């Protein structure tokens, strides 16, 4: 699905199609820090610690030790986003684009998503590529830019990006065809159980 996700870092980790390394804010574990966990994280977030800010955003979104409060979640993600944290930009972008617990603001959400992509986050690269390819959420269609973002995400091991890139390279639907390279990307995606890539290989080869 080529939509900006806003399901929190834990949801991203559980996805087999998104590679998410251990992040520094995971050191703030509400289940192991004891009775002082809430005060510590809040104090550090208020003091400008961007990792604590991301953790608070996650906690309020998922209800980890606190009541779900998406407005507060977005607030803390935005605090970290303003410090250049790509993951925070990504999470806030999904909330703003979809009006998920906050007032919908597609234009600003897309700006944040692009910032996350430029910050190297593969799932953000995948999503912004989809926006460019299909012209979603007010983004002008630019399939050359879309393929560039799919390629960057695929280079980081993003499975769906690899499958999408491989299919279009084989077809030559955006620029010259390159079936050899396209097949390699499809085989990579298929080796990670991407059903669409498996079907594409059967159709094309």
JOBEL-V630972 format. One record per pair of residues at least 12 apart in sequence whose C-alpha atoms are under 8 Angstrom apart, sorted by the first residue. I is the first residue (numbers start at 1). GAP is how many residues later the second one is. D is the distance in Angstrom with one decimal. If there is no record, write none. Layout:
I | GAP | D
I | GAP | D
This chain:
2 | 124 | 7.1
2 | 125 | 5.3
2 | 128 | 5.5
2 | 129 | 7.7
3 | 124 | 5.8
3 | 127 | 7.6
4 | 86 | 7.6
4 | 89 | 7.1
4 | 90 | 4.8
4 | 93 | 7.7
4 | 109 | 7.8
4 | 120 | 7.3
4 | 123 | 5.7
5 | 85 | 7.8
5 | 86 | 6.9
5 | 89 | 5.3
5 | 90 | 8.0
6 | 84 | 7.6
6 | 85 | 4.9
6 | 86 | 7.1
6 | 87 | 7.6
6 | 88 | 4.7
6 | 89 | 5.7
6 | 94 | 8.0
7 | 54 | 7.6
7 | 55 | 7.7
7 | 84 | 7.4
8 | 50 | 5.4
8 | 53 | 6.6
8 | 54 | 6.9
8 | 83 | 6.6
9 | 49 | 6.6
17 | 141 | 6.5
17 | 142 | 5.6
17 | 143 | 6.6
18 | 104 | 7.7
18 | 105 | 6.4
18 | 140 | 5.9
18 | 141 | 7.2
19 | 103 | 7.9
19 | 138 | 7.0
19 | 139 | 6.5
24 | 27 | 6.4
25 | 26 | 4.6
25 | 27 | 6.1
25 | 29 | 6.6
25 | 30 | 5.6
26 | 29 | 7.2
28 | 13 | 7.2
28 | 24 | 7.1
28 | 27 | 6.9
30 | 34 | 7.3
30 | 35 | 6.7
41 | 12 | 7.9
41 | 14 | 7.9
41 | 15 | 7.2
42 | 14 | 7.4
50 | 29 | 7.4
50 | 30 | 4.9
50 | 33 | 6.9
50 | 35 | 7.5
51 | 29 | 7.4
53 | 23 | 5.2
53 | 24 | 6.4
53 | 26 | 6.7
53 | 27 | 5.7
54 | 22 | 6.4
54 | 23 | 5.5
54 | 26 | 6.1
54 | 34 | 6.2
56 | 17 | 6.8
56 | 20 | 6.3
56 | 21 | 7.9
57 | 15 | 7.0
57 | 16 | 4.0
57 | 17 | 6.3
57 | 18 | 7.3
57 | 19 | 5.0
57 | 20 | 5.2
58 | 15 | 6.5
59 | 14 | 7.4
60 | 12 | 6.5
60 | 13 | 4.9
61 | 12 | 5.3
69 | 32 | 7.9
70 | 30 | 7.4
70 | 31 | 5.0
70 | 32 | 7.0
71 | 30 | 5.9
71 | 31 | 5.7
74 | 17 | 7.9
74 | 18 | 5.6
74 | 21 | 7.2
74 | 28 | 7.6
77 | 12 | 7.0
77 | 14 | 6.9
77 | 15 | 5.8
78 | 14 | 6.3
84 | 35 | 7.9
85 | 31 | 7.7
85 | 34 | 7.8
86 | 29 | 6.9
86 | 30 | 4.3
86 | 31 | 7.4
86 | 33 | 5.4
86 | 34 | 7.4
86 | 35 | 6.4
87 | 29 | 6.7
87 | 34 | 7.0
88 | 28 | 8.0
89 | 23 | 5.2
89 | 24 | 6.2
89 | 26 | 6.8
89 | 27 | 5.5
90 | 22 | 6.6
90 | 23 | 5.4
90 | 26 | 5.6
90 | 34 | 6.2
92 | 17 | 7.1
92 | 20 | 7.4
93 | 15 | 7.5
93 | 16 | 4.1
93 | 17 | 6.4
93 | 18 | 7.8
93 | 19 | 5.4
93 | 20 | 5.4
94 | 15 | 6.7
94 | 19 | 7.8
95 | 14 | 7.7
96 | 12 | 7.4
96 | 13 | 5.1
97 | 12 | 5.1
97 | 13 | 7.0
97 | 40 | 7.6
106 | 31 | 6.2
106 | 32 | 7.6
107 | 30 | 7.7
107 | 31 | 7.3
110 | 18 | 7.8
110 | 27 | 7.7
113 | 14 | 7.9
113 | 15 | 6.7
114 | 14 | 6.4
121 | 32 | 7.8
122 | 30 | 7.4
122 | 31 | 4.6
122 | 32 | 7.8
122 | 34 | 6.5
122 | 36 | 6.3
123 | 30 | 7.1
123 | 35 | 7.2
125 | 24 | 5.4
125 | 25 | 6.6
125 | 27 | 7.1
125 | 28 | 5.6
126 | 23 | 6.6
126 | 24 | 5.7
126 | 27 | 6.0
126 | 32 | 7.8
126 | 34 | 7.9
126 | 35 | 6.0
128 | 18 | 7.3
128 | 21 | 7.3
129 | 16 | 7.1
129 | 17 | 4.1
129 | 18 | 6.8
129 | 19 | 7.7
129 | 20 | 5.2
129 | 21 | 5.8
130 | 16 | 6.6
131 | 15 | 7.7
132 | 13 | 6.8
132 | 14 | 5.1
133 | 12 | 8.0
133 | 13 | 5.3
133 | 14 | 7.9
143 | 31 | 6.7
144 | 30 | 6.7
144 | 31 | 7.8
147 | 18 | 6.7
147 | 27 | 7.7
150 | 12 | 7.1
150 | 14 | 7.4
150 | 15 | 6.1
151 | 14 | 6.5
154 | 31 | 8.0
159 | 29 | 7.5
159 | 30 | 5.1
159 | 33 | 7.0
159 | 35 | 7.1
160 | 29 | 6.7
160 | 34 | 7.0
162 | 23 | 5.2
162 | 24 | 6.4
162 | 26 | 7.1
162 | 27 | 5.8
163 | 22 | 6.1
163 | 23 | 4.9
163 | 25 | 7.8
163 | 26 | 5.3
163 | 27 | 7.7
163 | 31 | 7.5
163 | 33 | 7.2
163 | 34 | 5.2
164 | 22 | 8.0
164 | 33 | 7.8
165 | 17 | 6.9
165 | 20 | 7.0
165 | 21 | 7.9
166 | 15 | 7.1
166 | 16 | 3.8
166 | 17 | 6.0
166 | 18 | 7.2
166 | 19 | 4.8
166 | 20 | 5.0
167 | 15 | 6.2
167 | 16 | 7.8
167 | 19 | 6.9
167 | 30 | 7.7
167 | 33 | 6.8
168 | 14 | 7.3
169 | 12 | 7.2
169 | 13 | 4.8
170 | 12 | 5.0
170 | 13 | 6.9
170 | 34 | 8.0
183 | 18 | 7.4
186 | 12 | 7.5
186 | 14 | 7.5
186 | 15 | 6.8
187 | 14 | 7.6
